[in-house]
Amino acid sequence: VRRVHRFRLLNRNAFAWLASRDRMKPWLVWFFLGMIALTFGLAEFYSYSGMPTVLFDWEVLLWLMFFIHGFLKIWVASETCSRLCEDRRIGALELLLSTPLSVRSILAGQTLALQRQFLWPVLCVLAFDLWLWVALPDVRTTQDVWNARWTLAAMIVLFVLDLFTIQWVGMWRALSSKKLNHALVGTLGTVLTLPWIIFGGWIC
């Protein structure tokens, strides 16, 4: 199975093969989302049993989605930086650049590797965001509905734009930083820190 998986990746893009040889990485993202979904399932079960739960209050859901978005952004930044930083540290990047593989192919391969790991889980999270935008449980007034919808819309837009930006800033930082920690902190600081501070102050 591993041989078929790697052969398919190698035929598509050599750097994608290098960055995606671990078949279990996408399942780790699904495991993270599955544990959160299991928590909500148990909360729903206990709510039907007459026990009070706050998980389906819209403000709690809002902060939970903020946490999920943030966790996935940090995860994407880590995966983006780690491959290129490791190749640069051990000298593999110089070997890659001495082959017919172009810089464009390397960047495309890194993008394919990230899509293989995160694309479907991210789409699943966005689908839940849209469901929450429509359903808005326990919102009592029209003003609260529109406040919640504007907040959710901002979160969704930031989520998509941040993931796209993290990918490219992370690759740039990975190629220009001496250590993985420097690349990761530089990426998160550039893309997330200031917007998170502004956004967190707004929703509070």
C-alpha positions in Angstrom: 0.0 0.0 0.0 2.8 2.4 0.8 4.5 1.6 -2.5 1.4 2.3 -4.5 0.8 5.5 -2.5 4.3 6.8 -3.1 4.4 5.7 -6.7 1.2 7.7 -7.4 2.7 10.8 -5.7 6.0 10.5 -7.5 4.2 10.4 -10.9 2.3 13.5 -10.0 5.1 15.6 -8.4 8.5 14.6 -7.0 8.4 17.1 -4.1 4.9 16.1 -3.2 6.2 12.5 -3.0 8.9 13.7 -0.6 6.6 15.8 1.6 3.7 13.3 1.7 5.4 10.0 2.2 3.7 9.6 5.6 0.3 8.3 4.8 -1.1 8.9 8.3 -0.8 12.7 8.4 -4.3 13.3 6.9 -5.8 10.9 9.4 -4.3 12.9 12.3 -6.3 15.9 11.2 -9.5 13.8 10.9 -8.8 12.4 14.4 -8.6 15.9 15.8 -11.9 16.9 14.2 -13.5 13.5 15.1 -12.7 13.9 18.8 -14.4 17.3 18.8 -17.4 15.8 17.0 -17.6 13.0 19.5 -17.6 15.6 22.3 -20.6 17.3 20.7 -22.3 14.0 20.2 -22.0 13.1 23.9 -23.2 16.6 24.8 -26.3 16.2 22.6 -27.0 12.8 24.2 -26.8 14.2 27.7 -29.0 17.2 26.7 -31.7 14.7 25.5 -31.3 12.9 28.9 -32.3 16.1 30.7 -28.8 17.2 31.8 -28.0 20.8 31.0 -25.2 21.6 28.5 -23.7 24.9 27.3 -22.0 23.5 24.2 -24.9 24.4 22.0 -25.0 28.0 23.2 -24.0 30.1 20.2 -21.3 32.1 22.1 -19.7 28.9 23.2 -19.8 27.5 19.6 -18.3 30.8 18.4 -15.3 30.5 20.7 -15.0 26.8 19.8 -14.8 27.5 16.1 -12.3 30.3 16.9 -10.1 27.6 18.6 -10.5 25.1 15.8 -9.6 27.7 13.2 -6.6 28.8 15.2 -5.4 25.3 15.8 -5.6 24.3 12.1 -3.8 27.5 11.1 -0.9 26.7 13.5 -0.8 23.2 12.2 -0.7 24.3 8.6 2.1 26.7 9.4 4.1 23.9 11.2 3.7 21.5 8.2 4.6 24.3 5.7 7.8 25.2 7.5 9.0 21.9 8.7 9.6 20.1 5.3 11.6 23.0 3.7 13.5 23.8 6.9 14.5 20.1 7.3 15.6 19.8 3.7 17.6 23.0 4.1 19.2 21.8 7.3 20.4 18.4 6.0 21.4 19.8 2.5 18.7 18.0 0.6 17.4 21.3 -0.8 20.7 22.0 -2.5 20.4 18.5 -4.1 16.9 19.2 -5.2 17.9 22.5 -6.8 20.7 20.8 -8.7 18.2 18.5 -10.4 15.9 19.3 -13.3 13.1 19.9 -10.8 12.2 23.6 -11.0 11.4 26.0 -8.2 7.8 26.2 -9.5 7.6 22.4 -9.2 8.9 22.4 -5.7 6.3 25.0 -4.6 3.5 23.1 -6.4 4.6 19.9 -4.7 4.5 21.6 -1.3 1.0 22.9 -2.1 -0.2 19.5 -3.2 1.2 18.0 0.1 -0.7 20.5 2.2 -3.9 20.0 0.2 -3.6 16.2 0.6 -3.4 16.7 4.4 -5.8 19.6 5.1 -8.1 20.2 2.1 -11.0 17.9 3.0 -10.8 18.6 6.8 -10.8 22.3 6.1 -13.8 22.0 3.8 -15.6 20.0 6.5 -14.9 22.8 9.1 -16.2 25.4 6.6 -19.4 23.4 6.0 -20.0 23.4 9.8 -19.3 27.1 9.9 -22.0 27.7 7.2 -24.4 25.4 9.1 -23.8 27.4 12.2 -24.3 30.6 10.3 -27.7 29.4 9.2 -28.8 27.7 12.4 -27.5 30.0 15.1 -28.8 28.0 18.2 -30.0 29.9 21.2 -29.9 33.4 19.6 -32.9 35.2 20.9 -33.1 38.6 19.3 -32.7 39.9 15.7 -29.7 42.1 16.8 -28.0 39.0 18.3 -28.6 37.1 15.1 -26.9 39.7 12.9 -24.0 40.2 15.4 -23.4 36.5 15.4 -23.6 36.3 11.6 -21.2 39.2 11.0 -18.8 37.6 13.5 -19.0 34.2 11.8 -18.7 35.7 8.4 -15.5 37.5 9.5 -14.1 34.3 11.0 -14.8 32.3 7.8 -13.2 34.9 5.6 -10.1 35.2 7.9 -9.9 31.4 8.1 -9.6 31.0 4.3 -7.3 34.0 3.7 -5.0 33.1 6.6 -4.6 29.5 5.4 -3.7 30.8 1.9 -1.3 33.4 3.3 0.3 31.0 5.8 1.2 28.6 3.0 3.2 31.2 1.1 4.7 33.2 4.0 5.6 29.8 5.7 7.5 28.7 2.6 9.3 32.1 2.4 10.2 32.0 6.1 11.4 28.4 5.9 13.8 29.3 3.1 15.1 32.4 4.8 15.3 31.3 8.4 18.1 29.3 10.0 15.9 27.3 12.3 12.4 25.8 12.2 11.4 27.7 15.4 12.4 31.0 13.8 10.5 30.2 10.6 7.4 29.1 12.5 7.3 32.1 14.9 8.0 34.5 12.1 5.1 33.0 10.0 2.6 33.1 12.9 3.7 36.5 14.0 3.4 38.0 10.5 0.1 36.4 9.6 -1.8 35.8 12.8 -0.7 37.7 15.9 -1.8 41.2 15.1 -5.1 40.2 13.4 -6.0 37.9 16.3 -5.4 40.7 18.8 -7.7 43.0 16.8 -10.3 40.4 16.1 -10.3 39.1 19.7 -10.7 42.7 21.0 -13.6 43.3 18.6 -15.6 40.2 19.6 -15.1 40.8 23.3 
